[in-house]
Amino acid sequence: MIELPIVQDIQDIQEKPKRAKKPDWLRVKLPNGENFRKVSAIVNEKKLHTICQSGHCPNMGECWGEGTATFMILGNTCTRSCSFCAVKTGRPTEYDEDEPFRVAEAIDLMGVKHAVLTSVNRDELKDRGASVWHATVREIKLRTPDVTIETLIPDVRANWIALDLMISAGQEVVSHNMETVKRLYRKVRPQGKYIRSLEEIRRIKDFGKRTKSGIMVGLGETKEEIFEIMDDLLENGCDVLTIGQYLQPTKMHLDVADYIHPDVFREYEEVGLAKGFDFVESGPLVRSSYHAERHVYPNQNR
C-alpha cells in the first residue's frame, strides 16, 4: 500500500521561506564606456588579474570607467576557502617573477594617481608571497614615483617577518580586512582567526603605516557586534573602515541573511566617525578599494 503525504507535510514544503529579493538600492549599471574598455584591454594585454573580476565586484563598471582597478597579484587561486568569497580555491600553480614589472607597466599606462593591490592567500609559500609583494610595490614606485599605493594584504598566519617585508616597500596605506564580526568568524573565515587579524593590523600600525580594514554586513550580525568590532579595530590602531553589503556570489556560498537598508549604513558611518576613525566608507555597494584615493591622508576630502 502506498502512503500519500499528509497535507501538513505538503504545506511545510510550500511554505519554506524564499530567499529575500535583492532591493532596488543594490542595482548597478552594466560596465561600459571608453575608459572601461581601455582598462580591460590593458589588464588582458598584460595577462593580469583583478579582484574586480575575480571577486565579482559590483563597482567594477564605476571604477574601471574612472580608470582605476585593484590588481590581484600572485595568481587567482587561493589556498583559503572562505565561505563568502568568489575567488577560486585550490593549489596555486602561478608564481610569476615578471608579474611585478607587468603590474607597474599597466599602472603607468592607465595613468592613475592612486593604485590598489591585493592578492590571494599563498599559505603554501614560506614567505606568504611577501617577496612578490615587496617587488611589486618597489617597481611601481620606481616607474611612477608620484603614484600613491594601498596594499590590501592577506592573513600571514602570524609570520611577522613576512609581514614586515610585505609592507616595507613604500606603500602609503596597508589594509587587512576583518570581513565579519567575532561571533561569525568560524562560519565566514574558517581558516582565519579574529584575534590574529587584529594583531596583524596592530603590527602594521606599529610599523608606521596608515591602516585600514573592511567588513561585510548582512551575514546575520547585530548592530552591537558591529559597534564592538569598531572598538576592537580602533584599539588596534585602525585608521579607516569600509562597510558594505554581503552579496552571495554563487549558490555554493553563504546565503544573504539580511539586506541592510542605506539608513543603517549611514548610522554606521556616523557612529564610526564619532568613535574616532579618520574615514568610514559605509554603503550597500562599498568594497575595500571604494574611494581608496581619499584614504591616503587623514581628513582629506571627508
C-alpha positions in Angstrom: 0.0 0.0 0.0 1.4 3.4 -1.0 1.1 6.1 1.7 0.3 9.6 0.5 2.0 12.5 2.2 -0.3 14.2 4.7 -1.5 17.8 3.9 0.7 19.3 6.7 3.8 18.0 5.1 2.9 19.5 1.7 2.2 22.8 3.4 5.5 22.7 5.1 7.2 22.3 1.7 5.2 25.0 0.1 5.7 27.4 3.0 9.5 27.1 3.0 10.9 30.7 3.2 12.0 32.1 -0.1 15.3 34.0 -0.4 14.9 37.7 0.1 14.7 39.7 -3.2 17.6 42.0 -3.9 16.3 45.6 -3.2 16.4 48.4 -5.7 19.3 50.2 -3.9 21.6 47.3 -5.0 21.1 47.8 -8.7 24.3 48.7 -10.6 24.9 49.8 -14.2 26.5 47.4 -16.6 30.2 48.1 -17.3 30.6 50.3 -20.4 32.5 53.3 -21.8 35.8 54.2 -23.3 37.8 54.1 -20.0 36.3 50.8 -19.1 37.4 49.3 -22.4 40.9 50.8 -22.0 41.4 49.3 -18.6 40.0 46.0 -19.7 42.4 46.0 -22.7 45.5 46.8 -20.5 44.6 44.1 -18.0 44.2 41.5 -20.7 47.3 42.5 -22.7 49.5 42.3 -19.6 47.9 39.0 -18.5 47.0 40.3 -15.1 44.3 39.5 -12.6 42.0 42.0 -10.8 39.9 41.4 -7.7 37.2 43.4 -9.6 36.8 40.4 -11.9 37.7 37.5 -9.7 35.6 38.9 -6.8 32.6 39.8 -8.8 32.8 43.4 -7.5 29.6 45.4 -8.2 31.6 48.6 -8.6 33.7 47.4 -11.5 31.9 49.5 -14.1 32.2 52.6 -12.0 35.9 52.2 -11.0 37.1 51.0 -14.4 35.1 53.8 -16.0 37.2 56.2 -13.9 40.4 54.5 -15.0 41.2 52.6 -11.7 41.4 48.9 -10.9 42.5 46.8 -8.0 45.2 44.4 -9.2 45.4 41.0 -7.7 48.9 39.6 -7.6 50.3 36.1 -7.0 47.7 34.4 -9.3 44.0 33.9 -9.0 43.8 30.7 -7.0 43.6 31.0 -3.2 44.7 28.5 -0.6 41.8 29.5 1.7 38.2 28.5 1.4 36.3 31.5 2.9 32.6 30.9 2.5 31.8 34.4 1.2 34.5 34.8 -1.5 34.2 34.2 -5.2 37.9 33.7 -5.8 38.5 30.0 -6.7 40.2 27.8 -4.1 42.8 25.2 -4.7 46.5 24.5 -5.0 48.1 27.6 -6.8 50.4 26.9 -9.7 51.2 30.5 -10.7 54.3 32.2 -9.3 55.3 34.7 -12.0 58.6 36.6 -11.2 57.8 39.0 -14.0 54.4 40.0 -12.6 55.7 43.0 -10.6 57.1 44.6 -13.8 53.8 44.0 -15.7 51.7 45.5 -12.9 53.9 48.5 -12.8 53.7 49.0 -16.5 49.9 48.6 -16.5 49.6 51.3 -13.8 51.8 53.6 -15.8 49.7 53.0 -19.0 46.5 53.6 -17.1 47.8 57.0 -15.8 46.3 56.5 -12.3 47.3 58.7 -9.4 46.5 56.0 -6.8 46.9 52.2 -7.2 45.4 49.4 -5.1 47.0 46.0 -4.9 45.6 42.8 -3.3 46.4 39.1 -3.5 45.1 35.7 -2.9 46.4 33.8 0.2 49.5 31.8 -0.6 49.8 29.8 2.6 52.0 27.2 0.9 54.8 29.7 0.4 57.2 30.1 3.2 57.1 33.9 3.0 53.4 34.0 2.2 54.3 35.8 -1.1 55.9 38.7 0.7 58.8 38.9 -1.7 56.5 39.4 -4.7 54.5 42.0 -2.7 57.7 43.9 -2.0 58.9 43.7 -5.6 55.6 44.9 -7.0 55.4 48.0 -4.8 59.0 48.7 -5.5 58.6 48.5 -9.2 55.5 50.8 -9.2 57.4 53.4 -7.2 60.4 53.2 -9.5 58.3 53.6 -12.6 55.7 56.1 -11.3 57.1 57.6 -8.1 54.2 60.1 -7.8 51.6 57.3 -7.6 50.3 56.5 -4.1 49.7 52.9 -3.2 47.3 50.9 -1.0 48.1 47.3 -0.4 45.2 45.1 0.8 47.2 42.2 2.3 46.1 38.7 3.4 46.4 36.9 6.7 50.1 36.0 7.1 49.2 33.3 9.7 51.4 35.1 12.3 54.5 35.1 10.1 55.5 38.6 11.3 58.8 38.5 9.4 56.9 38.1 6.2 54.5 40.9 7.2 57.4 43.3 7.7 58.8 42.5 4.2 55.3 42.7 2.7 54.7 46.3 3.9 58.2 47.8 3.7 58.5 48.8 0.1 57.0 52.3 0.4 53.2 51.9 0.1 51.2 54.7 1.8 48.3 52.6 3.1 48.2 49.0 4.3 44.8 47.3 4.6 43.8 44.0 6.1 40.1 43.1 6.1 38.5 41.6 9.2 35.5 40.7 7.0 33.0 40.0 9.8 32.2 40.1 13.5 33.9 37.9 16.0 30.9 35.5 16.5 30.7 34.7 12.8 34.4 34.2 12.2 34.4 30.4 12.1 31.5 30.3 9.7 32.7 33.1 7.4 36.5 32.8 7.6 37.1 29.1 8.8 40.9 29.3 8.3 41.2 32.8 9.9 41.3 34.0 13.4 39.7 37.2 14.7 42.4 37.9 17.3 45.2 37.1 14.8 43.8 39.6 12.2 43.5 42.3 14.9 47.2 41.7 15.8 48.2 42.0 12.2 46.5 45.4 12.0 48.2 46.5 15.2 51.6 45.4 13.9 51.0 47.3 10.7 50.3 50.4 12.7 53.4 49.9 14.9 55.4 49.6 11.7 54.3 53.2 11.0 51.8 52.6 8.2 48.4 54.1 7.7 45.9 51.3 8.5 42.6 50.2 7.0 40.2 47.4 7.3 36.8 46.3 5.9 33.8 44.3 7.0 30.6 43.0 5.4 27.2 43.2 6.8 24.1 41.1 6.0 25.5 37.9 7.4 23.4 37.8 10.5 25.4 40.1 12.7 23.8 42.6 15.2 24.4 46.3 15.4 26.0 45.8 18.8 28.5 43.4 17.2 29.3 46.0 14.5 30.0 48.6 17.2 32.2 46.0 19.1 34.4 45.3 16.1 34.7 49.1 15.5 36.1 49.4 19.1 38.4 46.4 18.6 39.8 47.9 15.4 40.3 51.3 16.9 42.1 49.8 19.9 44.5 48.1 17.5 45.3 51.3 15.5 42.9 51.1 12.5 42.5 54.5 10.8 40.0 53.7 8.0 37.0 51.4 7.9 34.9 50.2 5.0 31.4 48.6 5.5 29.5 47.0 2.6 26.6 44.7 1.9 27.5 41.0 1.6 26.3 39.7 -1.8 26.2 35.9 -2.4 28.5 35.3 -5.4 27.1 31.8 -6.2 24.7 29.3 -4.7 27.7 27.4 -3.2 28.4 30.4 -0.9 26.7 31.7 2.3 23.2 32.9 1.9 22.5 36.6 2.5 20.8 36.8 5.9 19.7 40.4 5.5 19.8 43.3 3.0 20.8 46.2 5.2 19.0 49.5 4.5 21.0 52.6 3.4 19.8 54.4 6.6 21.6 51.8 8.7 24.8 52.2 6.7 24.6 56.0 7.3 24.2 55.2 11.0 27.3 53.0 11.0 29.2 55.8 9.3 28.2 58.4 11.8 28.9 56.1 14.8 32.3 55.1 13.3 33.4 58.7 12.8 32.2 59.6 16.3 34.2 56.7 17.7 37.4 58.0 16.1 38.0 56.6 12.6 39.5 59.1 10.1 37.2 57.7 7.4 34.3 55.4 7.3 33.0 54.4 3.9 29.7 52.8 4.6 27.1 51.8 2.0 25.4 48.9 0.2 27.9 48.8 -2.6 31.0 49.8 -0.7 34.0 47.5 -1.1 37.6 47.6 0.2 39.0 49.8 -2.5 36.0 52.1 -2.9 37.2 55.7 -2.9 40.6 54.4 -1.8 42.4 57.5 -3.0 40.7 59.5 -0.3 42.2 57.4 2.5 45.9 58.2 2.0 46.0 61.2 4.3 43.9 62.0 7.4 40.8 64.2 7.0 41.3 64.5 3.2 38.1 65.1 1.3 35.9 63.8 4.1 
